[in-house]
Amino acid sequence: MSFLGIVSILLLVLIALCIIFAMFHIIFMLLPAIIVIALIIWLINYFTKGKDNSSANQKKTWNTGWANENSPKHKRKKVRDAETKDVDK
């Protein structure tokens, strides 16, 4: 490998390291803003949760629809003409 090949590889590595270094600095500069935004959202949720009792009652009665107490339970129909066979081993 020639001298110019080694120098060009080192320049590419140097440029890649500079880009990675800059990205980490951007992330660390944004970290305090992210923490402040998360804290504000948490405080809004914390203080508005206690004031509205109807939303708290709705959370307790919320269900996924798998078992709805208001609707009658549907039963399966009985199977007609069902036969079972032994499994041959």
N, C-alpha and C positions, 0 to 999 in steps of 0.2 A: 504494500500500500504506500502510495506516495505521500509526501509531506502535505500537499494541497488536499488530498483525500482526508487525512487525519484532521487538518485544520477545519475543513468543511463539516465533518462530523461533530467536532467540538463546538462549532458555531450553532449547528442545529440543536445540540443538547443544551447549549446556553440559552437559546431562544425559548425552547420548551420549558426549561426551569424558570425563566422569567415570567412566562405566561402562567405557570402553576403558582408561582409566588404571588402574582397580582390577583389571581382568583381567590386565593386564601385570604388576602388582605381585604378584598371586597366582602367576602363572607363574614369575616370578623368585624368589619365596619357595620354591616347590617344586623349583626346579632343583637345589639342593644335595642334597636328599633323593633325587632321581632319580639323580644321579651316585653317591651312596653306595650305593644299592641295586644299580645296575649294576656297581659295583666289587665288591660282595660276591658277586654272582652269578658274575662273572668269576673271582674268587679261588677260589670253591668248584669251579668247572669246572676251573681250572688245577691245583689240588691233587688232585682226585679222578681226573683223567685219567691221571696217571702211576702210581697205585697199582694199578689194575685192568687187567692186560694182556689179559684176555679181551675186554674191551670194545674195546680197540684192534685186536685181531685181527678182531673182528666188523665193525668199520668198513672194514677192508681187503677183506673178502670180501663185503660188502654189494652187491647189485645190484638193479636195478629189475624184474627178471623178464622183460625183453625177450630176454636171452640167458642162459639157465640152463645151466650146464655139465653138471649132473647128468642132465638129461633129453635124450633123443635129439633131434636137429634134425629138424624137420618140413620135408619138401620139398613143393613145390607139385606138383599133378598136371599132366600134360601136357594141353594144350588139344585138344579134339576138334572137328572140323568148323569150324575157324576160317577165315574168309575176310576178306581185306582189300580195300577199295575205294579207288580214287583219289578225291581230293577235287576236285570241279569248281570251277574258279576263274572 
